[in-house]
Every structure is written in C-alpha cells, then in structure tokens.
C-alpha cells in the first residue's frame, strides 16, 4: 500500500517537474521539425507537379501552380485521347533531370507512383539505360514496391536499349511478383532480340508465351517481330509461313489487327534479297501490290 502510494507521488512529482521546466530548449527542435516536414511536403508536391502536369488555366508558373495559391497543386484534366493514362503530355524541357535528381535524393519519400513518373519522363527522352538502373534501385526499396506499370517501363526500356536478356529476366521477376507480361512487352523483347546475333532464346520464350496464353491474339507488331527473328535465324520458310498466315487472317477478318503491314512485306523482301532470291522478292512485291489498300498500316 505504501509502495503504490510512493509510486503515485513520484509520478506526480515528475509530471509537475515537466510542466515547470522551461521550453526554450525545445523550441529550436520543434521549429526544425516543422520546417523539415514542410520542406519535405513541398518537395513531394513539386515532384508530383513535375511528373504530372498541373492545370494550365489562368495565371501561373511553368508547373501550372496559381500565382496566388499556397495550397496543393491542381492537376490538369485528362485529355480525351489519353485513354486513362496518368501522364497525358510531356512537361517542360529538362524536367526529367530534376525529377531524377529528386528521386536520387529522396528515395525514402518516393512512392511507386513517383518512380513510375520518372520512368515515363526518361522513357520519353530515350534515357532507357537510366530507367533500368533506377528500377534496380526500386527493387531494393522497402517503401515503393514495383507494380505492373513499373515492370512494364523497365522491360520496355531494357528492350529498347538492346538488353533483351535483361528484359527477359525482368519479365520472369514480374511473373514471380504476380503480374503476367502482356503481348506488347514480349513483342518489344522479340523486336530487340531480332537485332542480336543469336535470338533463339527470345524466340523460344515468345513461343512459350503464345502457347500458354491461347486467349491472346497476335497482332501485326508481334507477327512482324517474329518474322524478323525467323529471318535472323535463317528460317526463311518460317517467315513466309507467318506472312501467309497473316494474309489468311486478314482475308477472313477485315477488321483484324493481325493483317500484314508495309513493314511486313519489306522485312520479308529484305530477307529474300539477302539470300539472293530475287524471284521471291518480285513475288512478295506483287503480293504487296495486290493487298495494298489505303487502310494498310505502314508503321508497325
């Protein structure tokens, strides 16, 4: 009983001592904490303005902030053509350098959305190697867990920079994380491998992907990449079979997304010319002349 009363008296004395202590020594720490928190919040807000252009209506600075507003930045409405993309236009020149610098210095604050914004900016500027390097750092981040968009940016950038084997590793990591790479990503990998000396591994992985996904219909870009790899491997007959398969599908389904394009015929003709088969080149050109329509795509 006396012990409990002593404990209560001790607690009361400590509380009274805390109340009577001068708070002048604590003021600098409190002020520093508030300033740091405010600066951190402003940095995060400024970065999100960089990666997502804000509203441009009315007077404001280059980032779209109102000249007389101290509140959070207003985001610009999505363009009707953006089809749900978060980044519907390219911000001002040189913004990717500042975004990368912000991300390097504040990785402990960056969210997955912030990382994806930097990937978008670097990808638009052709800085694909930098995207791959940044993604390796994001994989080690305990805060910003990569999502399907993060893996998509990394795989696309690795493919565009010629690192198609690295892109396959990232595709496997994406599948292990619970998201399956789509046809567009595997087409990018296959298109990158077509410029390599030995793209057999990429062709085998692409065929495995198509075999395990019967619900996916190959489009023109996927067929063109497969034809280019077949030609690279010296399988001209396989490339011609893919061309005939595309022509049959185009004849059966006029609205098919797998019909041959101008690139399809020029790729096949280039392969035939490399083999010295000029008769095949002429026959393929005749097919192009017979199939050519104003609606035929030329750039995929």
C-alpha positions as CSV (number, residue, x, y, z in Angstrom):
1,X,0.0,0.0,0.0
2,X,2.8,2.4,1.0
3,X,4.7,1.3,-2.1
4,X,1.9,2.1,-4.5
5,X,1.3,5.5,-2.8
6,X,5.0,6.2,-3.2
7,X,4.9,5.4,-6.9
8,X,1.9,7.7,-7.4
9,X,3.6,10.5,-5.6
10,X,6.8,10.0,-7.7
11,X,4.8,10.1,-10.9
12,X,3.0,13.3,-9.8
13,X,6.4,14.9,-9.0
14,X,7.8,14.1,-12.4
15,X,4.7,15.4,-14.1
16,X,5.0,18.7,-12.1
17,X,8.7,19.0,-13.0
18,X,8.0,18.5,-16.7
19,X,5.3,21.2,-16.5
20,X,7.6,23.7,-14.7
21,X,10.6,23.1,-16.9
22,X,11.4,25.9,-19.4
23,X,10.5,25.0,-23.0
24,X,13.1,27.4,-24.6
25,X,15.5,24.5,-25.1
26,X,12.9,22.5,-27.0
27,X,11.8,25.4,-29.3
28,X,14.7,25.0,-31.9
29,X,14.0,21.3,-32.2
30,X,10.3,21.9,-32.7
31,X,10.9,24.7,-35.2
32,X,13.4,22.5,-37.1
33,X,10.9,19.6,-37.2
34,X,8.2,21.8,-38.6
35,X,10.4,23.3,-41.2
36,X,11.7,19.9,-42.3
37,X,8.3,18.5,-42.6
38,X,7.1,21.5,-44.6
39,X,10.1,21.3,-46.9
40,X,9.6,17.6,-47.4
41,X,5.9,18.1,-48.2
42,X,6.8,20.9,-50.7
43,X,9.4,18.7,-52.3
44,X,7.0,15.9,-52.8
45,X,4.3,18.2,-54.1
46,X,6.7,19.9,-56.5
47,X,7.9,16.5,-57.8
48,X,4.3,15.3,-58.4
49,X,3.7,18.5,-60.4
50,X,6.8,17.7,-62.5
51,X,5.7,14.2,-63.4
52,X,2.0,15.1,-63.8
53,X,1.4,18.5,-65.5
54,X,-1.0,20.5,-63.4
55,X,-3.8,22.7,-64.5
56,X,-2.8,25.4,-67.0
57,X,-5.9,27.6,-67.0
58,X,-5.3,31.0,-65.5
59,X,-2.1,32.7,-64.5
60,X,0.6,30.6,-63.0
61,X,4.2,29.4,-63.3
62,X,5.6,26.8,-65.5
63,X,4.4,24.0,-63.3
64,X,0.8,25.1,-63.5
65,X,0.6,26.5,-60.0
66,X,-1.6,29.5,-59.4
67,X,0.4,32.6,-58.7
68,X,-1.5,33.5,-55.6
69,X,-2.1,30.0,-54.3
70,X,-0.3,28.3,-51.4
71,X,-2.4,25.1,-51.4
72,X,-1.6,21.8,-53.1
73,X,-1.2,21.9,-56.9
74,X,-4.2,21.3,-59.1
75,X,-3.9,18.5,-61.6
76,X,-4.8,19.1,-65.2
77,X,-7.8,17.2,-66.5
78,X,-7.1,14.2,-68.6
79,X,-7.0,14.6,-72.3
80,X,-9.8,12.7,-74.1
81,X,-7.1,10.9,-76.1
82,X,-5.2,9.8,-73.1
83,X,-7.3,6.7,-72.6
84,X,-6.8,6.7,-68.9
85,X,-3.0,7.3,-68.9
86,X,-1.8,9.3,-65.9
87,X,0.7,11.2,-67.9
88,X,-1.0,12.6,-71.0
89,X,1.6,15.2,-72.2
90,X,5.3,15.9,-71.9
91,X,6.2,18.5,-69.3
92,X,8.7,21.3,-69.9
93,X,12.2,20.7,-71.3
94,X,14.8,19.4,-68.9
95,X,12.3,18.3,-66.3
96,X,13.5,14.7,-66.3
97,X,16.9,15.8,-64.9
98,X,15.3,17.5,-62.0
99,X,12.9,14.5,-61.4
100,X,15.8,12.0,-61.4
101,X,17.8,14.2,-59.0
102,X,14.8,14.5,-56.7
103,X,14.4,10.7,-56.8
104,X,18.0,10.1,-56.0
105,X,18.0,12.4,-53.0
106,X,14.6,11.4,-51.6
107,X,14.2,7.7,-52.3
108,X,12.9,7.2,-48.8
109,X,9.9,9.5,-49.6
110,X,9.1,8.4,-53.2
111,X,6.1,6.3,-53.8
112,X,5.6,3.8,-56.6
113,X,3.7,6.5,-58.5
114,X,6.7,8.8,-58.2
115,X,9.1,6.1,-59.6
116,X,6.7,5.4,-62.5
117,X,6.6,9.2,-63.2
118,X,10.4,9.3,-63.5
119,X,10.4,6.2,-65.7
120,X,7.8,7.9,-68.0
121,X,9.9,11.0,-68.3
122,X,13.2,9.2,-69.0
123,X,11.5,6.8,-71.5
124,X,10.1,9.7,-73.5
125,X,13.5,11.2,-73.7
126,X,15.2,8.0,-74.7
127,X,17.1,7.5,-71.5
128,X,16.4,3.8,-71.4
129,X,19.6,2.7,-69.6
130,X,18.8,5.1,-66.8
131,X,15.4,3.6,-66.4
132,X,16.9,0.1,-66.0
133,X,19.4,1.4,-63.4
134,X,16.7,3.2,-61.4
135,X,14.5,0.1,-61.5
136,X,17.2,-2.0,-59.9
137,X,17.3,0.5,-57.1
138,X,13.5,0.4,-56.7
139,X,13.6,-3.3,-56.4
140,X,15.7,-2.8,-53.2
141,X,13.4,-0.1,-51.9
142,X,11.2,-1.2,-48.9
143,X,8.7,1.6,-49.5
144,X,8.0,1.8,-53.2
145,X,7.0,-1.8,-54.3
146,X,7.1,-2.1,-58.1
147,X,3.8,-2.6,-59.7
148,X,2.8,-3.8,-63.2
149,X,3.5,-0.3,-64.6
150,X,6.9,-0.2,-63.1
151,X,7.9,-3.6,-64.6
152,X,6.4,-2.5,-67.9
153,X,8.6,0.6,-68.0
154,X,11.7,-1.4,-67.1
155,X,11.1,-4.2,-69.6
156,X,10.3,-1.7,-72.4
157,X,13.4,0.3,-71.6
158,X,15.6,-2.7,-71.4
159,X,14.3,-3.9,-74.8
160,X,14.8,-0.5,-76.5
161,X,18.4,-0.3,-75.2
162,X,19.2,-3.7,-76.6
163,X,19.2,-5.5,-73.3
164,X,16.7,-8.2,-74.3
165,X,18.2,-10.8,-72.0
166,X,17.8,-8.4,-69.1
167,X,14.2,-7.8,-70.2
168,X,13.5,-11.5,-70.1
169,X,14.9,-11.6,-66.5
170,X,12.6,-8.7,-65.6
171,X,9.6,-10.4,-67.3
172,X,10.3,-13.5,-65.1
173,X,10.5,-11.3,-62.0
174,X,7.3,-9.6,-63.0
175,X,5.6,-13.0,-63.3
176,X,7.0,-14.0,-59.9
177,X,5.5,-10.8,-58.4
178,X,2.1,-11.8,-59.5
179,X,1.7,-9.9,-62.8
180,X,2.0,-11.5,-66.2
181,X,3.8,-9.6,-69.0
182,X,1.4,-9.0,-71.9
183,X,1.9,-9.4,-75.6
184,X,3.2,-5.9,-76.1
185,X,6.1,-6.4,-73.7
186,X,7.0,-9.8,-75.3
187,X,6.8,-8.2,-78.7
188,X,9.3,-5.5,-77.5
189,X,11.6,-8.2,-76.3
190,X,11.4,-10.1,-79.5
191,X,11.9,-7.0,-81.6
192,X,15.0,-6.2,-79.6
193,X,16.4,-9.7,-80.0
194,X,15.9,-9.5,-83.7
195,X,18.9,-7.1,-83.8
196,X,21.1,-9.6,-82.0
197,X,23.3,-12.3,-83.5
198,X,21.5,-15.2,-81.7
199,X,17.9,-14.5,-80.8
200,X,16.9,-18.2,-80.3
201,X,16.3,-17.8,-76.6
202,X,13.9,-14.9,-77.2
203,X,12.1,-16.8,-79.9
204,X,11.7,-19.8,-77.7
205,X,10.3,-17.7,-74.8
206,X,7.9,-15.9,-77.1
207,X,6.6,-19.2,-78.5
208,X,6.2,-20.5,-74.9
209,X,4.2,-17.3,-74.0
210,X,1.9,-17.7,-77.0
211,X,1.4,-21.4,-76.3
212,X,0.4,-20.8,-72.7
213,X,-1.9,-17.9,-73.5
214,X,-4.5,-19.1,-76.0
215,X,-6.7,-16.2,-75.1
216,X,-4.3,-13.7,-76.7
217,X,-4.5,-12.9,-80.4
218,X,-1.2,-12.0,-82.0
219,X,-1.3,-8.6,-83.7
220,X,0.6,-7.1,-86.6
221,X,3.5,-5.9,-84.4
222,X,4.0,-9.4,-82.9
223,X,3.9,-11.1,-86.3
224,X,6.5,-8.6,-87.7
225,X,8.8,-9.2,-84.8
226,X,8.5,-13.0,-85.2
227,X,9.2,-12.7,-88.9
228,X,12.3,-10.6,-88.3
229,X,13.6,-13.2,-85.8
230,X,12.9,-16.0,-88.2
231,X,14.8,-14.3,-90.9
232,X,17.7,-13.6,-88.5
233,X,17.8,-17.3,-87.7
234,X,17.9,-18.2,-91.4
235,X,14.4,-19.7,-91.3
236,X,13.0,-18.0,-94.4
237,X,10.3,-20.7,-94.9
238,X,9.0,-20.0,-91.4
239,X,8.9,-16.3,-92.1
240,X,6.9,-16.9,-95.4
241,X,4.5,-19.1,-93.5
242,X,3.9,-16.4,-91.0
243,X,3.2,-14.0,-93.8
244,X,0.7,-16.4,-95.4
245,X,-0.9,-16.8,-92.0
246,X,-1.3,-13.1,-91.7
247,X,-2.8,-12.8,-95.2
248,X,-5.3,-15.6,-94.4
249,X,-6.4,-13.9,-91.2
250,X,-6.7,-10.5,-92.9
251,X,-8.9,-12.1,-95.6
252,X,-11.1,-13.8,-93.1
253,X,-11.4,-10.8,-90.7
254,X,-11.3,-7.5,-92.5
255,X,-11.1,-5.7,-89.1
256,X,-8.3,-8.0,-87.9
257,X,-5.4,-6.4,-86.1
258,X,-3.1,-9.1,-87.4
259,X,-3.1,-8.2,-91.1
260,X,0.2,-7.6,-92.9
261,X,1.6,-4.1,-93.0
262,X,4.1,-2.4,-95.3
263,X,6.8,-3.3,-92.8
264,X,5.8,-7.0,-93.0
265,X,6.4,-7.1,-96.8
266,X,9.5,-5.0,-96.7
267,X,11.0,-7.2,-94.0
268,X,10.3,-10.4,-96.0
269,X,11.7,-8.8,-99.2
270,X,14.8,-7.8,-97.3
271,X,15.3,-11.4,-96.1
272,X,14.8,-12.8,-99.6
273,X,17.2,-10.3,-101.1
274,X,19.9,-11.2,-98.5
275,X,19.5,-14.8,-99.8
276,X,19.7,-13.8,-103.4
277,X,16.2,-14.9,-104.1
278,X,15.2,-12.1,-106.4
279,X,12.2,-14.1,-107.8
280,X,10.9,-14.3,-104.3
281,X,11.4,-10.6,-103.9
282,X,9.3,-9.9,-107.0
283,X,6.5,-12.3,-105.9
284,X,6.4,-10.7,-102.5
285,X,6.2,-7.3,-104.1
286,X,3.3,-8.5,-106.3
287,X,1.5,-9.7,-103.1
288,X,2.1,-6.2,-101.6
289,X,0.7,-4.6,-104.7
290,X,-2.4,-6.9,-104.6
291,X,-3.0,-6.4,-100.9
292,X,-2.2,-2.7,-100.7
293,X,-5.1,-0.6,-99.5
294,X,-5.4,2.9,-98.1
295,X,-6.1,1.4,-94.7
296,X,-3.0,-0.8,-94.6
297,X,-0.8,0.2,-91.7
298,X,2.7,1.3,-92.6
299,X,4.4,1.8,-89.2
300,X,4.1,-1.4,-87.2
